[in-house]
Amino acid sequence: MTDSERPEHRSSGLPDWTGMPVTVAGLGVSGISAARVLHGLGALVTVVDGGSGEGLKARAAELEALGVTVRLGDGDTLPEGTRLVVTSPGWPPSSPLFEAADRAGLDIWGDVELAWRLRKPHPATGEPAPWLAVTGTNGKTTTVQMLASILTAAGRRTAAVGNVGVSVLDAVLAEEPYDVLAVELSSYQLHWAPSLSPHSAAVLNLAPDHLDWHGSMEAYAADKGRIYQGNTVACVYNLADPATEALVREADVEEGCRAIGFGLGAPALSNLGVVDGLLVDRAFVSDRAKNAAELGSVEDVSPPAPHNIANALAAAALARAYGVEPKAVREGLRAFRPDAHRIAEVAVVDGVTWIDDSKATNTHAAAASLAAYRPVVWIAGGLAKGAAFDDLVRGAAERLRAAVLIGEDRALIREALARHAPDVPVIEAAEGQTGAVAMTEVVRAAASLARTGDTVLLAPACASMDMFTNYGERGDLFAASVRELADGDQ
């Protein structure tokens, strides 16, 4: 294949896709979206997936009705004649399909890469809508939704897209164009997005996660760092996490692109921070040595937990990099409400506050949640995904009133508590139980340990699938059980 024939030289002109054999890996949401878009552009699309369940068969039938070829039960073999592979985010680089594509000299794009290449000029500017991109181990969705709220308050047509909300492909091809996009990107998506170069981007934090997919912490961090490549205005990093600043230092950015830090202390030059309860910008103001801009207060952030204030500062930094005025930052933060199961107050019963942070499915997220409250009766456990809990327990020990442990890997947390918080009472609940029955027992156990002024915190630091359908069901059942407890005390 000559350079002029390669897909990257065709993607800017839609007719060039006509007749091109493209293989789409995965019949999930992003794979279906990619297949539909590519078919609409005239490509000859084959979707491959190793599964063969009834749900997949139904999705396959819908695509086949459009003229897309679908191969179920074989996700390893590269279809003959393929000239480009477009992958769903979850497929690991070690997949035999990708090894075959590499041997054939083919490009492998993710849905984000495809969307980036298919962007259309905005009628008002003649340029595609800029992307303000966010990644990190935790806090991505909240930060992107905060950013979209701020941009909306500033009067921009925008959406939270990527790994949240609207499909990034749907967004770039929308009939009514967006002015700017707030884009959440996972490490999976970034791995398969070699030409992405956002207007500005933020890495919120880095902690071990998905190492089975990436192979090492170094590879995971490198994929996160791709978000900074080619940034034109600002690379936003977390002052409390030196690894994020290291990624900025390693990035190849456009001339004039600035490094902007955010943190919970008083901001130095070119940073955003907090002074006397106010969110303050010393990065995007004139004469930064003498001036600062007030962007709002910590009370404008819901909920005003430390890690959520950090999320708000990151969102504000990206919005300010784009040119949003301070007033819109305040208005956007005030208008924002977090999704369910993210440090959400369920009820106050007999002076005890019950908090649902079922979304805290890893140790980094749980540590942030635990840091927001004291004293805490901590509900933890589930599927550990290879995690260790010593650092988490060591850091939270002084905040713990007690712990209620659940799930398949509860022993790992029990052992960490024995090592680092031996005086903390522990109840192991709902052994061998699942669903609503299990959660009722868990809530009763927590209630027996809590005192007036305590917080009972569901921040499991583990995945949920051993006992519940997903973290959402886990949180919903927790909230329902707490409300039953409240009703019983009336």
Disulfide bonds with the S-S distance in Angstrom:
none
